[in-house]
Amino acid sequence: MEFINTLHQGLANMAWMYFLFIGVWGLYRAIRGQDIDSSYLGACVIGQILFIINIIIGAIIWLGGGGANLVRAEVHLLYGAFVLVFLPFIYLAVLRGDDSNRGQWVISFVNLFLFGVSMRLITTGL
C-alpha cells in the first residue's frame, strides 16, 4: 500500500507541474494571437488523463482504508471531483468548442486555475 500512496503523491506533484506548464504555454500562445490547435488541446486531454489516473489510484487507497488518515477527506474528494469535470465543462459548455484566440485565453486561465486547485488538493490530502 505504501507504493500506491507514493504513486498517488508523485502523480499529484506531476499534475500541478503539468498544469502550470500548459497554462504558461497557453498564455504564450494567446499573447502571440494563436488559436487553440490540436497540439494544445491534446496537452489538455493528457492533463485530464493524468487526473483520471490519479483519481483511480486515490479510489484504490480510499477503498483500502487509507481515507481514514485524511483530516478533511470530504474536501479532498470534492476537489478531486471538481478537477475531473471543470476543464471539459468549460470547453464544451462555456466555449462550445470555440477554438479562436479568445478560447485560447480562456483555456489558458482554466489550466492555471487547475494548477492552483491541484496545489490545494495536495494540501487537503496531507
C-alpha positions in Angstrom: 0.0 0.0 0.0 3.0 2.3 0.6 3.9 2.1 -3.1 0.3 3.2 -4.1 0.5 6.1 -1.7 3.8 7.2 -3.1 2.5 6.8 -6.7 -0.6 8.9 -5.8 1.6 11.7 -4.3 4.0 11.6 -7.2 1.2 11.9 -9.8 -0.3 14.8 -7.8 3.1 16.6 -7.9 3.3 15.8 -11.6 -0.2 17.2 -12.2 0.4 20.7 -10.7 3.7 21.0 -12.6 2.0 19.9 -15.8 -0.9 22.3 -15.5 1.5 25.1 -14.6 3.4 24.3 -17.8 0.5 24.1 -20.1 -1.1 27.2 -18.5 2.0 29.3 -19.2 2.4 27.7 -22.6 -1.3 28.7 -23.3 -0.7 32.2 -22.2 2.3 32.4 -24.5 0.2 31.2 -27.4 -2.6 33.6 -26.6 -0.3 36.6 -26.4 1.0 35.7 -29.8 -2.5 35.6 -31.1 -2.7 31.9 -31.8 -5.8 29.8 -31.7 -6.3 26.5 -29.9 -4.8 23.9 -32.1 -4.7 20.1 -31.8 -1.4 20.0 -30.0 -2.6 22.3 -27.2 -5.9 20.5 -26.9 -4.1 17.2 -26.9 -1.9 18.5 -24.0 -5.2 19.4 -22.1 -6.5 15.9 -22.7 -3.3 14.4 -21.4 -3.7 16.5 -18.2 -7.2 15.2 -17.8 -6.0 11.6 -18.3 -3.4 12.3 -15.6 -6.2 13.5 -13.2 -8.3 10.4 -14.1 -5.4 8.0 -13.3 -4.7 9.8 -10.0 -8.4 9.7 -9.1 -8.5 5.9 -9.8 -5.4 5.4 -7.6 -7.0 7.6 -4.9 -10.1 5.4 -5.0 -7.9 2.3 -4.5 -6.3 4.0 -1.5 -9.8 5.0 -0.2 -11.2 1.5 -0.6 -8.1 0.1 1.1 -8.9 2.2 4.2 -6.4 5.0 3.5 -9.1 7.6 3.6 -9.3 7.4 7.3 -5.9 9.2 7.6 -7.2 12.4 5.9 -8.2 15.3 8.1 -10.6 16.8 5.6 -11.5 13.8 3.4 -14.7 15.3 2.1 -12.9 18.4 0.9 -10.2 16.3 -0.8 -12.9 14.3 -2.6 -14.8 17.4 -3.6 -11.6 18.9 -5.2 -11.0 15.6 -6.9 -14.4 15.6 -8.5 -14.1 19.3 -9.5 -10.8 18.8 -11.4 -12.3 15.9 -13.2 -15.2 17.9 -14.7 -14.0 21.5 -14.8 -11.9 21.6 -18.0 -14.3 19.6 -20.1 -17.2 21.7 -18.8 -15.5 24.9 -19.8 -14.5 23.7 -23.2 -17.8 22.0 -24.1 -20.5 24.1 -22.3 -18.9 27.6 -22.0 -16.7 27.8 -25.1 -18.8 25.3 -27.1 -15.8 24.2 -28.9 -14.6 27.7 -29.8 -11.0 27.3 -31.0 -10.3 31.0 -31.5 -7.8 33.2 -29.7 -10.5 34.1 -27.2 -10.8 30.3 -26.5 -7.0 30.1 -26.1 -7.1 32.8 -23.4 -9.9 31.1 -21.5 -8.4 27.6 -21.6 -5.0 29.1 -20.5 -6.5 30.6 -17.5 -8.5 27.5 -16.8 -5.3 25.5 -16.8 -3.6 28.0 -14.5 -6.7 27.7 -12.2 -6.4 23.9 -12.3 -2.7 24.4 -11.3 -4.0 26.2 -8.2 -6.6 23.6 -7.5 -4.0 20.9 -7.8 -1.9 22.6 -5.2 -5.0 22.9 -2.9 -5.7 19.2 -3.5 -2.3 18.3 -2.2 -2.7 20.4 0.9 -6.0 18.9 1.8 -4.6 15.4 1.3 -1.8 15.8 3.8 
